[in-house]
Amino acid sequence: MPPNLSRILLSALLALTSLDAPAAGRFEGRAKVIDGDSLEIAGTRVRLWGIDAPEYSQICVRGGADWKGGKAAIRALRGRVSGRRVSCETLEVDRYDRSVARGEVGGRSLNEWLVHEGWALDYRRYSHGTYAHAQASAKSARRGIWAGDFESPESLRHREPSKR
């Protein structure tokens, strides 16, 4: 192999592996909220593991009136992470090339907080019930989306694929 080609291939390989570095292990930084269960930290897209928040445009019903449950979940997450460092532990990388991670803010699980406050569901298919207690607490206290009626985000995505 010609020497110049070797250097080019090595440079390309190093560039590609450095792009994946933040998605491995632990990383932290200021977060930009993408939706109720997704963030971006230092250019790395993060899907919070084991939870499922209402979709951005998802409408819920409370007191007989429609309200924007998805947007409320986003506002809650923004309020929680605003101006604070978010620490993430990557568990895997999903098919959308996002880091699927457990997040923490101020030493508390961000994933569990969202479920406990009623802004996300325990996504049992992936969490195997990790956040079941937090969800039961939110449901009995009628916090967040539990204050009314809603369709599970997963059911909505299956029924309306454009909601992804």
C-alpha positions in Angstrom: 0.0 0.0 0.0 1.4 3.4 -0.9 2.6 5.4 2.1 0.2 8.4 1.4 -2.8 6.0 1.2 -1.8 4.5 4.5 -1.7 7.9 6.2 -5.1 8.9 4.7 -6.7 5.7 5.8 -5.2 6.0 9.3 -6.4 9.6 9.6 -9.9 8.7 8.4 -10.1 5.8 10.9 -8.9 8.1 13.8 -11.5 10.7 12.8 -14.3 8.1 12.8 -13.4 6.6 16.1 -13.1 10.1 17.8 -16.7 10.8 16.7 -17.9 7.8 18.7 -15.9 8.6 21.8 -18.6 10.5 23.8 -21.1 7.8 23.2 -19.0 5.3 25.1 -18.9 5.1 28.9 -19.6 8.3 31.0 -19.7 11.8 29.8 -21.2 15.1 31.0 -22.0 18.7 30.1 -24.7 21.2 29.6 -27.7 19.6 27.9 -30.0 20.9 25.2 -33.5 19.3 25.4 -34.6 17.6 22.2 -37.9 16.2 23.5 -39.3 14.7 26.8 -36.8 11.9 26.9 -33.9 13.0 24.6 -31.1 15.4 25.1 -28.0 16.6 23.3 -24.7 17.0 25.2 -21.6 18.3 23.5 -22.9 17.1 20.2 -23.9 13.7 21.4 -27.6 12.8 21.1 -28.9 11.0 24.2 -32.0 8.9 24.6 -32.8 8.4 28.2 -32.8 4.7 29.0 -35.9 2.8 30.2 -38.4 5.7 30.0 -40.9 6.9 27.4 -42.2 10.5 27.4 -45.2 11.9 25.5 -44.4 12.8 21.9 -43.8 16.4 21.1 -47.2 17.1 19.6 -49.1 14.6 21.8 -52.4 15.8 23.2 -53.6 14.6 26.6 -56.9 15.3 28.2 -57.4 16.9 31.7 -60.6 18.0 33.1 -62.3 17.4 29.8 -60.0 19.8 28.0 -57.1 19.0 25.6 -53.6 20.0 26.7 -50.2 19.6 25.2 -48.7 16.8 27.3 -45.7 16.4 25.1 -44.7 20.1 25.3 -45.3 20.0 29.1 -42.9 17.1 29.4 -40.3 19.1 27.4 -40.8 22.1 29.6 -40.4 20.0 32.8 -37.1 18.4 31.5 -35.8 21.9 30.4 -36.5 23.2 33.9 -34.7 20.3 35.5 -31.5 20.5 33.4 -31.4 24.3 32.8 -28.0 25.7 33.7 -26.9 22.4 35.3 -24.4 19.7 34.3 -25.9 16.4 33.2 -23.9 13.3 33.7 -24.6 10.3 31.5 -23.7 6.7 31.5 -24.1 5.1 28.1 -25.6 1.6 28.1 -25.9 1.1 24.3 -26.2 3.0 21.1 -29.6 2.8 19.3 -30.5 2.4 15.7 -30.6 6.3 15.4 -27.0 6.4 16.6 -28.0 8.0 19.9 -26.4 7.2 23.2 -29.0 5.3 25.3 -28.1 6.4 28.8 -28.9 6.8 32.4 -28.7 10.5 33.2 -28.0 12.3 36.5 -28.5 15.9 37.6 -27.2 16.9 41.0 -26.6 13.2 41.9 -30.2 12.2 41.2 -31.4 10.0 38.3 -32.9 12.1 35.6 -34.7 9.1 34.2 -36.4 8.3 37.5 -37.2 11.9 38.2 -39.1 12.2 34.9 -41.2 9.1 35.7 -41.7 10.1 39.4 -42.9 13.6 38.3 -45.3 12.0 35.8 -43.6 13.3 32.7 -42.5 9.9 31.4 -43.6 6.3 31.7 -41.5 3.4 32.9 -40.7 1.7 29.5 -41.0 -1.8 30.9 -40.0 -3.5 27.7 -36.5 -2.0 28.2 -36.3 -1.1 31.9 -37.8 -4.4 33.1 -39.7 -2.4 35.8 -36.8 -0.3 37.0 -39.0 2.8 37.4 -42.3 1.0 38.3 -42.2 2.4 41.9 -41.7 5.9 40.6 -44.5 5.5 38.1 -46.9 4.1 40.8 -46.1 7.2 42.9 -46.8 9.6 40.0 -50.0 7.8 39.1 -51.4 7.7 42.6 -50.5 11.4 43.2 -51.9 12.3 39.7 -48.7 14.2 38.8 -47.8 15.2 35.2 -49.7 13.3 32.5 -51.3 11.2 35.2 -53.5 14.2 36.1 -55.7 13.3 33.2 -56.1 10.8 30.4 -53.5 10.0 27.7 -52.5 7.4 25.2 -49.1 5.7 25.8 -46.5 7.3 23.6 -45.6 3.9 22.2 -49.2 3.2 21.2 -49.4 6.7 19.6 -46.2 6.0 17.6 -47.6 2.7 16.3 -51.0 4.2 15.4 -49.5 7.4 13.9 -46.0 6.6 12.6 -45.5 10.3 11.7 -45.4 11.1 15.5 -41.8 9.7 15.8 
